[in-house]
């Protein structure tokens, strides 16, 4: 998901997306431990997505305070 798409989401939707992505990452880590993951690069993508969500969430929290 791109930053532009994330910025269009509401604050509640961002929180939900973070939760879902962290859950996906957890399941992927568990599958990796059992040797069931072939595409290990997906873990890196999920971590970057979580960081992207968190960054934009923080931007939205600070925007009203700055105005």
N, C-alpha and C positions, 0 to 999 in steps of 0.2 A: 504494500500500500504506500502510495507516495505522500509526501508531506502536504501537498496541496489537497489531497483527498481527506487527510486526517483533519486539517484545519476546518473543513466544512462540517465535521461532526460536532455534535453537542458534547458538553462536558461529561454527561452521563454515558453517552455512547463510547467515549474514549476510555472511561473507566472499565466498561464492559469489554471492550476490545483488549485492553491490557490484561484483564483477568483471563479471557479466552486464550490469548497468545501465550501467557505463562503456563496455562494448563497444557497447551499443545507442546510447549517446550519440555515440560515435566514428562509427558508421555513419550516424547521422542528420546529423552535421556534414558528412561527406563528401557525402551526398546533397544537403544544402543548398547546398554549393559548386557543384554541377552543376545546381542549379535544379530538383531533383526533389521537393522537400518543399513541401507545401501547408500543413501544420499545424505552423508553426514554434513554437507554444506547447508542443509536446511536448518540445522541448529544455529549456525551463524546468522542466517537470515532472520530467524525468529528473535534472536537476541538484539539484532539491529532494529527490528520492528518495535520491540518493547522500548528501546531507548528513544526511538522516534516518537512513539506515543507519549512517553513520559516528558520529553522535551516540550512538545506542543501543549501538553496539559499544563505544564508549569508556565508557559507563555500566556495561556488563557487566564490563569489565576493571577498573574501579575499585571495584565493589561488593564483591568478595571482600577487597580490601585494606582497605576501611573496616570490615569486620566483625571 
